[in-house]
Each structure stands twice: as C-alpha cells, then as structure tokens.
Amino acid sequence: MFFLTLKTIHIIFVTSWFAMLFYLPRIYVNLAQIQHTASQETYDTLVGMAHRLLRFGNKLATIAIVCGIWMMVQYHIGQGMLWLHIKLFFVLILFAYHIYCAVILHRFKRRENQKSHIYYRVFNEIPVILLIIIVILVVFKPI
C-alpha cells in the first residue's frame, strides 16, 4: 500500500513539474517579444510570474525526484532494468533543462536576453519531446 501511495505522489508531482516546464518557456516567448517595446511594469509583471512559477517548480521537481529515488532505493527498483536507466538519463536531461530555465530567467531579470522569441518557441518544445520519450519507456519498458 505504501509503495502505491509513493508512486501516486511521484506521478502527481512529475505531472505538475512538467506543467511548469511547459508554461515557463512560454512566458519567455512573451518576454522576448516585448523586451524592447513594453513598459517596465508589463515586463516586470512577466518576470515576476516567471520567477514565482520557477520557485514553485523547484518544489515540484524536488518532491518528484525524492519520491522516485525513494521508490528505487526502498524497493530495489532498477536492477536489470535497462529501460529505467535510459529513462533516468532523460530525467537528468529534463533536470538540466530546468536549471537552464533558471539561467534564462536571470538573464531576463538583468535585461540581458539576446535570444529571439522564435528561439524560445523551439526551446519550449524540448519538455514535450522528453515527456514522450519518458512515457514510452515507462509504459513499454522496451529493454
């Protein structure tokens, strides 16, 4: 019963973390579009939204990762499961993406962004691709 509860919490927080990773880069698209034309107030409002969303996402990611590690350690999950090791590789990429989102936010806060809104539109697709790969690995366990 405890394992199923832990797994449920893990799934809920992973889903929430992905929701944050889908929305945060969308704010970056908007910031890049208005960075030279918007009022200071509008720009600061979007930066503030991004900041609060990232802070909330940090908590979501922490709980998701802690629950995942707890399940692996507590229930000896992973031994002889190549699919899981591949999935964890993609989770590490996702975590790096999350960290890079924080770097980008700091650039916007300092008004040092050099990237276009088109860059952020493409950047926004990365978590979608990672989600597809991770879900396929979890559901089909191909190796």
N, CA, C and O atoms as a GROMACS GRO file, in nm:
protein
  572
    1MET      N    1   0.083  -0.120   0.000
    1MET     CA    2   0.000   0.000   0.000
    1MET      C    3   0.087   0.126   0.000
    1MET      O    4   0.058   0.222  -0.071
    2PHE      N    5   0.194   0.125   0.080
    2PHE     CA    6   0.282   0.242   0.087
    2PHE      C    7   0.347   0.268  -0.049
    2PHE      O    8   0.360   0.383  -0.090
    3PHE      N    9   0.388   0.161  -0.118
    3PHE     CA   10   0.450   0.177  -0.249
    3PHE      C   11   0.356   0.245  -0.346
    3PHE      O   12   0.396   0.335  -0.419
    4LEU      N   13   0.230   0.203  -0.347
    4LEU     CA   14   0.132   0.263  -0.438
    4LEU      C   15   0.107   0.411  -0.404
    4LEU      O   16   0.089   0.493  -0.493
    5THR      N   17   0.106   0.443  -0.275
    5THR     CA   18   0.091   0.582  -0.233
    5THR      C   19   0.210   0.665  -0.279
    5THR      O   20   0.193   0.775  -0.332
    6LEU      N   21   0.329   0.612  -0.260
    6LEU     CA   22   0.451   0.681  -0.302
    6LEU      C   23   0.453   0.699  -0.454
    6LEU      O   24   0.490   0.806  -0.504
    7LYS      N   25   0.413   0.596  -0.526
    7LYS     CA   26   0.408   0.602  -0.671
    7LYS      C   27   0.306   0.706  -0.718
    7LYS      O   28   0.332   0.779  -0.814
    8THR      N   29   0.193   0.713  -0.651
    8THR     CA   30   0.090   0.812  -0.684
    8THR      C   31   0.142   0.953  -0.663
    8THR      O   32   0.123   1.040  -0.748
    9ILE      N   33   0.207   0.977  -0.550
    9ILE     CA   34   0.265   1.109  -0.522
    9ILE      C   35   0.368   1.143  -0.629
    9ILE      O   36   0.372   1.256  -0.678
   10HIS      N   37   0.451   1.046  -0.664
   10HIS     CA   38   0.553   1.067  -0.767
   10HIS      C   39   0.489   1.109  -0.900
   10HIS      O   40   0.533   1.205  -0.962
   11ILE      N   41   0.387   1.038  -0.941
   11ILE     CA   42   0.320   1.068  -1.069
   11ILE      C   43   0.255   1.207  -1.066
   11ILE      O   44   0.265   1.282  -1.163
   12ILE      N   45   0.190   1.240  -0.956
   12ILE     CA   46   0.125   1.372  -0.944
   12ILE      C   47   0.229   1.484  -0.954
   12ILE      O   48   0.206   1.583  -1.024
   13PHE      N   49   0.341   1.469  -0.885
   13PHE     CA   50   0.441   1.576  -0.885
   13PHE      C   51   0.521   1.581  -1.015
   13PHE      O   52   0.565   1.688  -1.056
   14VAL      N   53   0.541   1.467  -1.079
   14VAL     CA   54   0.605   1.468  -1.211
   14VAL      C   55   0.515   1.541  -1.311
   14VAL      O   56   0.562   1.623  -1.389
   15THR      N   57   0.386   1.510  -1.307
   15THR     CA   58   0.291   1.576  -1.396
   15THR      C   59   0.288   1.727  -1.372
   15THR      O   60   0.286   1.805  -1.467
   16SER      N   61   0.288   1.766  -1.248
   16SER     CA   62   0.287   1.908  -1.213
   16SER      C   63   0.417   1.976  -1.255
   16SER      O   64   0.416   2.090  -1.303
   17TRP      N   65   0.528   1.907  -1.237
   17TRP     CA   66   0.658   1.961  -1.278
   17TRP      C   67   0.659   1.985  -1.430
   17TRP      O   68   0.705   2.089  -1.476
   18PHE      N   69   0.608   1.889  -1.505
   18PHE     CA   70   0.601   1.906  -1.650
   18PHE      C   71   0.511   2.023  -1.687
   18PHE      O   72   0.542   2.098  -1.780
   19ALA      N   73   0.401   2.041  -1.617
   19ALA     CA   74   0.312   2.154  -1.646
   19ALA      C   75   0.389   2.285  -1.631
   19ALA      O   76   0.374   2.376  -1.713
   20MET      N   77   0.469   2.295  -1.528
   20MET     CA   78   0.551   2.414  -1.508
   20MET      C   79   0.652   2.430  -1.622
   20MET      O   80   0.672   2.540  -1.672
   21LEU      N   81   0.714   2.319  -1.662
   21LEU     CA   82   0.814   2.326  -1.769
   21LEU      C   83   0.751   2.355  -1.906
   21LEU      O   84   0.820   2.402  -1.996
   22PHE      N   85   0.623   2.329  -1.920
   22PHE     CA   86   0.553   2.365  -2.044
   22PHE      C   87   0.520   2.515  -2.046
   22PHE      O   88   0.525   2.579  -2.151
   23TYR      N   89   0.488   2.570  -1.930
   23TYR     CA   90   0.440   2.708  -1.926
   23TYR      C   91   0.553   2.811  -1.912
   23TYR      O   92   0.546   2.918  -1.972
   24LEU      N   93   0.655   2.781  -1.835
   24LEU     CA   94   0.763   2.878  -1.811
   24LEU      C   95   0.828   2.926  -1.941
   24LEU      O   96   0.843   3.048  -1.958
   25PRO      N   97   0.868   2.838  -2.032
   25PRO     CA   98   0.927   2.888  -2.157
   25PRO      C   99   0.828   2.970  -2.242
   25PRO      O  100   0.869   3.054  -2.322
   26ARG      N  101   0.700   2.944  -2.223
   26ARG     CA  102   0.600   3.026  -2.294
   26ARG      C  103   0.606   3.170  -2.245
   26ARG      O  104   0.590   3.264  -2.324
   27ILE      N  105   0.629   3.189  -2.117
   27ILE     CA  106   0.648   3.324  -2.063
   27ILE      C  107   0.774   3.386  -2.125
   27ILE      O  108   0.776   3.506  -2.154
   28TYR      N  109   0.877   3.304  -2.145
   28TYR     CA  110   0.999   3.355  -2.208
   28TYR      C  111   0.973   3.401  -2.351
   28TYR      O  112   1.031   3.500  -2.396
   29VAL      N  113   0.886   3.330  -2.422
   29VAL     CA  114   0.848   3.373  -2.557
   29VAL      C  115   0.789   3.515  -2.549
   29VAL      O  116   0.826   3.603  -2.626
   30ASN      N  117   0.697   3.534  -2.456
   30ASN     CA  118   0.633   3.665  -2.440
   30ASN      C  119   0.734   3.772  -2.401
   30ASN      O  120   0.731   3.883  -2.454
   31LEU      N  121   0.823   3.739  -2.308
   31LEU     CA  122   0.925   3.836  -2.266
   31LEU      C  123   1.015   3.876  -2.382
   31LEU      O  124   1.048   3.993  -2.399
   32ALA      N  125   1.056   3.778  -2.462
   32ALA     CA  126   1.142   3.806  -2.576
   32ALA      C  127   1.070   3.894  -2.679
   32ALA      O  128   1.132   3.978  -2.743
   33GLN      N  129   0.941   3.874  -2.694
   33GLN     CA  130   0.864   3.953  -2.791
   33GLN      C  131   0.850   4.099  -2.747
   33GLN      O  132   0.849   4.189  -2.831
   34ILE      N  133   0.839   4.122  -2.617
   34ILE     CA  134   0.810   4.258  -2.570
   34ILE      C  135   0.930   4.328  -2.507
   34ILE      O  136   0.918   4.443  -2.465
   35GLN      N  137   1.043   4.263  -2.500
   35GLN     CA  138   1.154   4.318  -2.422
   35GLN      C  139   1.197   4.459  -2.464
   35GLN      O  140   1.249   4.533  -2.381
   36HIS      N  141   1.176   4.496  -2.588
   36HIS     CA  142   1.219   4.628  -2.634
   36HIS      C  143   1.103   4.727  -2.650
   36HIS      O  144   1.125   4.846  -2.672
   37THR      N  145   0.980   4.676  -2.638
   37THR     CA  146   0.866   4.763  -2.666
   37THR      C  147   0.772   4.784  -2.547
   37THR      O  148   0.698   4.882  -2.544
   38ALA      N  149   0.774   4.695  -2.452
   38ALA     CA  150   0.676   4.701  -2.342
   38ALA      C  151   0.720   4.800  -2.234
   38ALA      O  152   0.837   4.837  -2.224
   39SER      N  153   0.623   4.840  -2.155
   39SER     CA  154   0.654   4.924  -2.040
   39SER      C  155   0.730   4.843  -1.936
   39SER      O  156   0.725   4.720  -1.935
   40GLN      N  157   0.798   4.913  -1.851
   40GLN     CA  158   0.873   4.847  -1.743
   40GLN      C  159   0.779   4.764  -1.656
   40GLN      O  160   0.814   4.654  -1.613
   41GLU      N  161   0.660   4.816  -1.632
   41GLU     CA  162   0.562   4.747  -1.547
   41GLU      C  163   0.519   4.614  -1.609
   41GLU      O  164   0.512   4.512  -1.540
   42THR      N  165   0.490   4.614  -1.737
   42THR     CA  166   0.449   4.491  -1.806
   42THR      C  167   0.561   4.389  -1.805
   42THR      O  168   0.540   4.272  -1.775
   43TYR      N  169   0.681   4.435  -1.837
   43TYR     CA  170   0.797   4.346  -1.838
   43TYR      C  171   0.820   4.287  -1.699
   43TYR      O  172   0.840   4.166  -1.685
   44ASP      N  173   0.817   4.372  -1.597
   44ASP     CA  174   0.840   4.325  -1.459
   44ASP      C  175   0.732   4.228  -1.414
   44ASP      O  176   0.759   4.136  -1.336
   45THR      N  177   0.608   4.248  -1.461
   45THR     CA  178   0.500   4.156  -1.426
   45THR      C  179   0.528   4.016  -1.481
   45THR      O  180   0.513   3.917  -1.410
   46LEU      N  181   0.570   4.008  -1.608
   46LEU     CA  182   0.602   3.878  -1.667
   46LEU      C  183   0.723   3.814  -1.600
   46LEU      O  184   0.724   3.693  -1.577
   47VAL      N  185   0.824   3.893  -1.569
   47VAL     CA  186   0.941   3.838  -1.499
   47VAL      C  187   0.900   3.786  -1.362
   47VAL      O  188   0.946   3.681  -1.319
   48GLY      N  189   0.814   3.860  -1.294
   48GLY     CA  190   0.765   3.816  -1.163
   48GLY      C  191   0.687   3.685  -1.172
   48GLY      O  192   0.703   3.597  -1.088
   49MET      N  193   0.603   3.674  -1.274
   49MET     CA  194   0.528   3.548  -1.295
   49MET      C  195   0.625   3.433  -1.318
   49MET      O  196   0.609   3.326  -1.259
   50ALA      N  197   0.724   3.456  -1.403
   50ALA     CA  198   0.821   3.350  -1.433
   50ALA      C  199   0.898   3.312  -1.306
   50ALA      O  200   0.924   3.194  -1.282
   51HIS      N  201   0.935   3.411  -1.228
   51HIS     CA  202   1.010   3.384  -1.104
   51HIS      C  203   0.929   3.298  -1.007
   51HIS      O  204   0.979   3.200  -0.952
   52ARG      N  205   0.804   3.337  -0.986
   52ARG     CA  206   0.719   3.260  -0.893
   52ARG      C  207   0.692   3.119  -0.945
   52ARG      O  208   0.691   3.023  -0.868
   53LEU      N  209   0.672   3.107  -1.076
   53LEU     CA  210   0.649   2.975  -1.136
   53LEU      C  211   0.772   2.887  -1.122
   53LEU      O  212   0.760   2.768  -1.090
   54LEU      N  213   0.890   2.943  -1.144
   54LEU     CA  214   1.013   2.865  -1.129
   54LEU      C  215   1.033   2.821  -0.985
   54LEU      O  216   1.070   2.707  -0.959
   55ARG      N  217   1.008   2.911  -0.889
   55ARG     CA  218   1.020   2.874  -0.747
   55ARG      C  219   0.926   2.760  -0.712
   55ARG      O  220   0.965   2.667  -0.642
   56PHE      N  221   0.803   2.767  -0.761
   56PHE     CA  222   0.707   2.660  -0.737
   56PHE      C  223   0.753   2.532  -0.805
   56PHE      O  224   0.743   2.423  -0.748
   57GLY      N  225   0.803   2.544  -0.927
   57GLY     CA  226   0.854   2.427  -1.000
   57GLY      C  227   0.971   2.361  -0.931
   57GLY      O  228   0.987   2.239  -0.939
   58ASN      N  229   1.054   2.439  -0.863
   58ASN     CA  230   1.166   2.381  -0.788
   58ASN      C  231   1.114   2.285  -0.681
   58ASN      O  232   1.171   2.177  -0.660
   59LYS      N  233   1.007   2.325  -0.616
   59LYS     CA  234   0.947   2.238  -0.512
   59LYS      C  235   0.885   2.113  -0.574
   59LYS      O  236   0.901   2.003  -0.522
   60LEU      N  237   0.816   2.131  -0.686
   60LEU     CA  238   0.755   2.017  -0.754
   60LEU      C  239   0.861   1.916  -0.798
   60LEU      O  240   0.846   1.796  -0.777
   61ALA      N  241   0.968   1.967  -0.858
   61ALA     CA  242   1.076   1.880  -0.905
   61ALA      C  243   1.141   1.806  -0.789
   61ALA      O  244   1.171   1.687  -0.799
   62THR      N  245   1.163   1.876  -0.680
   62THR     CA  246   1.228   1.815  -0.564
   62THR      C  247   1.145   1.698  -0.512
   62THR      O  248   1.199   1.590  -0.488
   63ILE      N  249   1.016   1.719  -0.495
   63ILE     CA  250   0.929   1.612  -0.443
   63ILE      C  251   0.923   1.496  -0.542
   63ILE      O  252   0.930   1.380  -0.502
   64ALA      N  253   0.911   1.526  -0.672
   64ALA     CA  254   0.906   1.420  -0.774
   64ALA      C  255   1.034   1.337  -0.772
   64ALA      O  256   1.029   1.214  -0.775
   65ILE      N  257   1.148   1.403  -0.766
   65ILE     CA  258   1.277   1.332  -0.769
   65ILE      C  259   1.299   1.254  -0.640
   65ILE      O  260   1.345   1.140  -0.644
   66VAL      N  261   1.266   1.313  -0.526
   66VAL     CA  262   1.283   1.242  -0.398
   66VAL      C  263   1.196   1.117  -0.394
   66VAL      O  264   1.243   1.011  -0.352
   67CYS      N  265   1.072   1.128  -0.437
   67CYS     CA  266   0.983   1.010  -0.439
   67CYS      C  267   1.036   0.903  -0.534
   67CYS      O  268   1.031   0.784  -0.503
   68GLY      N  269   1.086   0.944  -0.650
   68GLY     CA  270   1.141   0.848  -0.746
   68GLY      C  271   1.262   0.775  -0.689
   68GLY      O  272   1.273   0.653  -0.701
   69ILE      N  273   1.352   0.850  -0.628
   69ILE     CA  274   1.471   0.788  -0.568
   69ILE      C  275   1.431   0.698  -0.452
   69ILE      O  276   1.485   0.588  -0.435
   70TRP      N  277   1.336   0.744  -0.372
   70TRP     CA  278   1.289   0.665  -0.258
   70TRP      C  279   1.233   0.532  -0.305
   70TRP      O  280   1.262   0.428  -0.245
   71MET      N  281   1.153   0.532  -0.411
   71MET     CA  282   1.099   0.406  -0.464
   71MET      C  283   1.211   0.315  -0.512
   71MET      O  284   1.208   0.194  -0.486
   72MET      N  285   1.308   0.372  -0.581
   72MET     CA  286   1.418   0.289  -0.632
   72MET      C  287   1.498   0.225  -0.519
   72MET      O  288   1.532   0.107  -0.525
   73VAL      N  289   1.528   0.303  -0.416
   73VAL     CA  290   1.610   0.252  -0.306
   73VAL      C  291   1.529   0.157  -0.217
   73VAL      O  292   1.575   0.048  -0.185
   74GLN      N  293   1.411   0.198  -0.178
   74GLN     CA  294   1.329   0.121  -0.086
   74GLN      C  295   1.286  -0.014  -0.144
   74GLN      O  296   1.280  -0.114  -0.072
   75TYR      N  297   1.258  -0.016  -0.273
   75TYR     CA  298   1.203  -0.137  -0.334
   75TYR      C  299   1.299  -0.201  -0.434
   75TYR      O  300   1.260  -0.287  -0.512
   76HIS      N  301   1.425  -0.159  -0.430
   76HIS     CA  302   1.532  -0.215  -0.514
   76HIS      C  303   1.492  -0.217  -0.662
   76HIS      O  304   1.516  -0.314  -0.734
   77ILE      N  305   1.431  -0.107  -0.704
   77ILE     CA  306   1.390  -0.096  -0.844
   77ILE      C  307   1.510  -0.052  -0.925
   77ILE      O  308   1.586   0.036  -0.882
   78GLY      N  309   1.528  -0.110  -1.039
   78GLY     CA  310   1.633  -0.068  -1.130
   78GLY      C  311   1.733  -0.176  -1.165
   78GLY      O  312   1.798  -0.168  -1.268
   79GLN      N  313   1.745  -0.276  -1.079
   79GLN     CA  314   1.841  -0.382  -1.107
   79GLN      C  315   1.795  -0.463  -1.227
   79GLN      O  316   1.687  -0.523  -1.225
   80GLY      N  317   1.877  -0.465  -1.332
   80GLY     CA  318   1.843  -0.540  -1.452
   80GLY      C  319   1.736  -0.474  -1.538
   80GLY      O  320   1.676  -0.540  -1.624
   81MET      N  321   1.712  -0.346  -1.515
   81MET     CA  322   1.610  -0.274  -1.592
   81MET      C  323   1.678  -0.166  -1.676
   81MET      O  324   1.687  -0.051  -1.632
   82LEU      N  325   1.724  -0.201  -1.793
   82LEU     CA  326   1.793  -0.105  -1.878
   82LEU      C  327   1.703   0.011  -1.917
   82LEU      O  328   1.749   0.125  -1.925
   83TRP      N  329   1.575  -0.016  -1.940
   83TRP     CA  330   1.481   0.090  -1.975
   83TRP      C  331   1.479   0.198  -1.869
   83TRP      O  332   1.469   0.317  -1.901
   84LEU      N  333   1.489   0.159  -1.741
   84LEU     CA  334   1.485   0.256  -1.632
   84LEU      C  335   1.610   0.344  -1.633
   84LEU      O  336   1.603   0.464  -1.607
   85HIS      N  337   1.724   0.284  -1.662
   85HIS     CA  338   1.849   0.362  -1.668
   85HIS      C  339   1.844   0.462  -1.783
   85HIS      O  340   1.893   0.574  -1.771
   86ILE      N  341   1.785   0.421  -1.894
   86ILE     CA  342   1.769   0.513  -2.007
   86ILE      C  343   1.671   0.624  -1.969
   86ILE      O  344   1.693   0.741  -2.001
   87LYS      N  345   1.563   0.587  -1.901
   87LYS     CA  346   1.467   0.687  -1.856
   87LYS      C  347   1.534   0.787  -1.763
   87LYS      O  348   1.511   0.908  -1.775
   88LEU      N  349   1.615   0.739  -1.671
   88LEU     CA  350   1.684   0.829  -1.578
   88LEU      C  351   1.779   0.923  -1.650
   88LEU      O  352   1.797   1.038  -1.608
   89PHE      N  353   1.839   0.877  -1.759
   89PHE     CA  354   1.923   0.964  -1.840
   89PHE      C  355   1.840   1.081  -1.894
   89PHE      O  356   1.884   1.196  -1.891
   90PHE      N  357   1.719   1.052  -1.943
   90PHE     CA  358   1.633   1.157  -1.995
   90PHE      C  359   1.580   1.246  -1.883
   90PHE      O  360   1.556   1.365  -1.905
   91VAL      N  361   1.560   1.191  -1.764
   91VAL     CA  362   1.521   1.272  -1.650
   91VAL      C  363   1.634   1.368  -1.613
   91VAL      O  364   1.609   1.483  -1.577
   92LEU      N  365   1.759   1.323  -1.623
   92LEU     CA  366   1.872   1.413  -1.599
   92LEU      C  367   1.875   1.527  -1.701
   92LEU      O  368   1.904   1.641  -1.667
   93ILE      N  369   1.844   1.495  -1.826
   93ILE     CA  370   1.836   1.600  -1.928
   93ILE      C  371   1.724   1.698  -1.891
   93ILE      O  372   1.740   1.820  -1.905
   94LEU      N  373   1.611   1.645  -1.844
   94LEU     CA  374   1.500   1.730  -1.803
   94LEU      C  375   1.541   1.820  -1.687
   94LEU      O  376   1.506   1.938  -1.683
   95PHE      N  377   1.615   1.765  -1.593
   95PHE     CA  378   1.662   1.844  -1.479
   95PHE      C  379   1.758   1.954  -1.526
   95PHE      O  380   1.751   2.067  -1.478
   96ALA      N  381   1.846   1.921  -1.620
   96ALA     CA  382   1.937   2.021  -1.677
   96ALA      C  383   1.857   2.131  -1.748
   96ALA      O  384   1.891   2.249  -1.738
   97TYR      N  385   1.751   2.093  -1.818
   97TYR     CA  386   1.663   2.189  -1.883
   97TYR      C  387   1.602   2.283  -1.779
   97TYR      O  388   1.596   2.404  -1.800
   98HIS      N  389   1.559   2.227  -1.668
   98HIS     CA  390   1.501   2.306  -1.558
   98HIS      C  391   1.603   2.407  -1.507
   98HIS      O  392   1.571   2.525  -1.489
   99ILE      N  393   1.725   2.362  -1.485
   99ILE     CA  394   1.832   2.451  -1.438
   99ILE      C  395   1.858   2.562  -1.541
   99ILE      O  396   1.874   2.678  -1.505
  100TYR      N  397   1.861   2.525  -1.668
  100TYR     CA  398   1.883   2.624  -1.773
  100TYR      C  399   1.770   2.726  -1.777
  100TYR      O  400   1.792   2.843  -1.808
  101CYS      N  401   1.648   2.683  -1.746
  101CYS     CA  402   1.536   2.777  -1.737
  101CYS      C  403   1.564   2.884  -1.631
  101CYS      O  404   1.529   3.000  -1.650
  102ALA      N  405   1.626   2.845  -1.521
  102ALA     CA  406   1.662   2.942  -1.416
  102ALA      C  407   1.768   3.039  -1.467
  102ALA      O  408   1.762   3.159  -1.438
  103VAL      N  409   1.865   2.988  -1.543
  103VAL     CA  410   1.969   3.074  -1.601
  103VAL      C  411   1.904   3.177  -1.694
  103VAL      O  412   1.938   3.296  -1.690
  104ILE      N  413   1.813   3.131  -1.777
  104ILE     CA  414   1.744   3.220  -1.871
  104ILE      C  415   1.666   3.328  -1.795
  104ILE      O  416   1.668   3.445  -1.833
  105LEU      N  417   1.599   3.288  -1.688
  105LEU     CA  418   1.522   3.385  -1.611
  105LEU      C  419   1.612   3.494  -1.555
  105LEU      O  420   1.576   3.612  -1.557
  106HIS      N  421   1.728   3.456  -1.506
  106HIS     CA  422   1.821   3.556  -1.453
  106HIS      C  423   1.866   3.653  -1.563
  106HIS      O  424   1.888   3.771  -1.536
  107ARG      N  425   1.881   3.604  -1.684
  107ARG     CA  426   1.915   3.692  -1.797
  107ARG      C  427   1.801   3.792  -1.824
  107ARG      O  428   1.825   3.910  -1.849
  108PHE      N  429   1.679   3.743  -1.819
  108PHE     CA  430   1.565   3.833  -1.839
  108PHE      C  431   1.557   3.936  -1.725
  108PHE      O  432   1.528   4.053  -1.750
  109LYS      N  433   1.582   3.892  -1.603
  109LYS     CA  434   1.579   3.985  -1.489
  109LYS      C  435   1.680   4.098  -1.507
  109LYS      O  436   1.653   4.213  -1.472
  110ARG      N  437   1.796   4.065  -1.560
  110ARG     CA  438   1.902   4.165  -1.581
  110ARG      C  439   1.888   4.235  -1.716
  110ARG      O  440   1.971   4.318  -1.753
  111ARG      N  441   1.782   4.200  -1.791
  111ARG     CA  442   1.757   4.253  -1.926
  111ARG      C  443   1.876   4.227  -2.018
  111ARG      O  444   1.917   4.314  -2.096
  112GLU      N  445   1.930   4.107  -2.008
  112GLU     CA  446   2.044   4.068  -2.090
  112GLU      C  447   2.010   3.959  -2.191
  112GLU      O  448   2.100   3.897  -2.248
  113ASN      N  449   1.884   3.936  -2.215
  113ASN     CA  450   1.844   3.833  -2.312
  113ASN      C  451   1.888   3.872  -2.452
  113ASN      O  452   1.867   3.985  -2.496
  114GLN      N  453   1.949   3.779  -2.522
  114GLN     CA  454   1.993   3.801  -2.659
  114GLN      C  455   1.918   3.712  -2.759
  114GLN      O  456   1.939   3.723  -2.880
  115LYS      N  457   1.832   3.624  -2.710
  115LYS     CA  458   1.762   3.528  -2.795
  115LYS      C  459   1.628   3.583  -2.842
  115LYS      O  460   1.567   3.667  -2.776
  116SER      N  461   1.583   3.535  -2.955
  116SER     CA  462   1.455   3.580  -3.010
  116SER      C  463   1.340   3.496  -2.955
  116SER      O  464   1.360   3.391  -2.894
  117HIS      N  465   1.220   3.545  -2.979
  117HIS     CA  466   1.102   3.469  -2.937
  117HIS      C  467   1.094   3.337  -3.014
  117HIS      O  468   1.039   3.239  -2.963
  118ILE      N  469   1.148   3.331  -3.135
  118ILE     CA  470   1.148   3.207  -3.213
  118ILE      C  471   1.235   3.102  -3.144
  118ILE      O  472   1.198   2.984  -3.140
  119TYR      N  473   1.348   3.143  -3.091
  119TYR     CA  474   1.435   3.051  -3.015
  119TYR      C  475   1.356   2.990  -2.900
  119TYR      O  476   1.361   2.869  -2.878
  120TYR      N  477   1.284   3.075  -2.827
  120TYR     CA  478   1.209   3.023  -2.711
  120TYR      C  479   1.090   2.937  -2.753
  120TYR      O  480   1.048   2.850  -2.677
  121ARG      N  481   1.035   2.961  -2.870
  121ARG     CA  482   0.927   2.874  -2.919
  121ARG      C  483   0.981   2.732  -2.944
  121ARG      O  484   0.914   2.634  -2.912
  122VAL      N  485   1.099   2.723  -3.000
  122VAL     CA  486   1.162   2.592  -3.021
  122VAL      C  487   1.204   2.532  -2.887
  122VAL      O  488   1.182   2.414  -2.861
  123PHE      N  489   1.264   2.614  -2.802
  123PHE     CA  490   1.307   2.571  -2.668
  123PHE      C  491   1.189   2.514  -2.589
  123PHE      O  492   1.205   2.421  -2.510
  124ASN      N  493   1.072   2.571  -2.611
  124ASN     CA  494   0.950   2.530  -2.541
  124ASN      C  495   0.907   2.387  -2.577
  124ASN      O  496   0.831   2.326  -2.502
  125GLU      N  497   0.955   2.335  -2.688
  125GLU     CA  498   0.914   2.200  -2.731
  125GLU      C  499   0.998   2.090  -2.666
  125GLU      O  500   0.958   1.973  -2.669
  126ILE      N  501   1.111   2.123  -2.610
  126ILE     CA  502   1.201   2.022  -2.553
  126ILE      C  503   1.133   1.937  -2.444
  126ILE      O  504   1.144   1.815  -2.449
  127PRO      N  505   1.062   1.997  -2.347
  127PRO     CA  506   0.998   1.910  -2.246
  127PRO      C  507   0.890   1.820  -2.304
  127PRO      O  508   0.865   1.712  -2.251
  128VAL      N  509   0.826   1.863  -2.412
  128VAL     CA  510   0.725   1.778  -2.477
  128VAL      C  511   0.791   1.652  -2.531
  128VAL      O  512   0.742   1.541  -2.512
  129ILE      N  513   0.903   1.671  -2.599
  129ILE     CA  514   0.976   1.557  -2.656
  129ILE      C  515   1.026   1.465  -2.544
  129ILE      O  516   1.016   1.343  -2.555
  130LEU      N  517   1.078   1.525  -2.437
  130LEU     CA  518   1.126   1.443  -2.324
  130LEU      C  519   1.011   1.366  -2.259
  130LEU      O  520   1.028   1.250  -2.222
  131LEU      N  521   0.896   1.430  -2.245
  131LEU     CA  522   0.780   1.361  -2.187
  131LEU      C  523   0.741   1.241  -2.272
  131LEU      O  524   0.715   1.133  -2.218
  132ILE      N  525   0.738   1.257  -2.401
  132ILE     CA  526   0.701   1.146  -2.491
  132ILE      C  527   0.798   1.030  -2.474
  132ILE      O  528   0.757   0.915  -2.461
  133ILE      N  529   0.927   1.060  -2.475
  133ILE     CA  530   1.029   0.955  -2.460
  133ILE      C  531   1.016   0.885  -2.327
  133ILE      O  532   1.018   0.762  -2.320
  134ILE      N  533   1.002   0.963  -2.219
  134ILE     CA  534   0.995   0.904  -2.084
  134ILE      C  535   0.870   0.818  -2.067
  134ILE      O  536   0.878   0.709  -2.011
  135VAL      N  537   0.757   0.866  -2.115
  135VAL     CA  538   0.633   0.787  -2.102
  135VAL      C  539   0.642   0.658  -2.182
  135VAL      O  540   0.600   0.553  -2.135
  136ILE      N  541   0.696   0.666  -2.303
  136ILE     CA  542   0.713   0.543  -2.383
  136ILE      C  543   0.801   0.443  -2.309
  136ILE      O  544   0.769   0.324  -2.305
  137LEU      N  545   0.909   0.489  -2.252
  137LEU     CA  546   0.998   0.398  -2.178
  137LEU      C  547   0.928   0.335  -2.058
  137LEU      O  548   0.944   0.216  -2.032
  138VAL      N  549   0.850   0.416  -1.985
  138VAL     CA  550   0.781   0.364  -1.866
  138VAL      C  551   0.670   0.265  -1.903
  138VAL      O  552   0.655   0.162  -1.838
  139VAL      N  553   0.596   0.295  -2.005
  139VAL     CA  554   0.482   0.210  -2.043
  139VAL      C  555   0.527   0.082  -2.112
  139VAL      O  556   0.481  -0.027  -2.077
  140PHE      N  557   0.616   0.093  -2.209
  140PHE     CA  558   0.654  -0.024  -2.289
  140PHE      C  559   0.773  -0.101  -2.235
  140PHE      O  560   0.791  -0.218  -2.268
  141LYS      N  561   0.855  -0.035  -2.152
  141LYS     CA  562   0.975  -0.099  -2.096
  141LYS      C  563   1.047  -0.183  -2.203
  141LYS      O  564   1.060  -0.304  -2.188
  142PRO      N  565   1.092  -0.119  -2.311
  142PRO     CA  566   1.140  -0.193  -2.428
  142PRO      C  567   1.266  -0.276  -2.406
  142PRO      O  568   1.288  -0.373  -2.478
  143ILE      N  569   1.347  -0.241  -2.309
  143ILE     CA  570   1.472  -0.315  -2.289
  143ILE      C  571   1.490  -0.348  -2.143
  143ILE      O  572   1.590  -0.410  -2.106
   0.00000   0.00000   0.00000
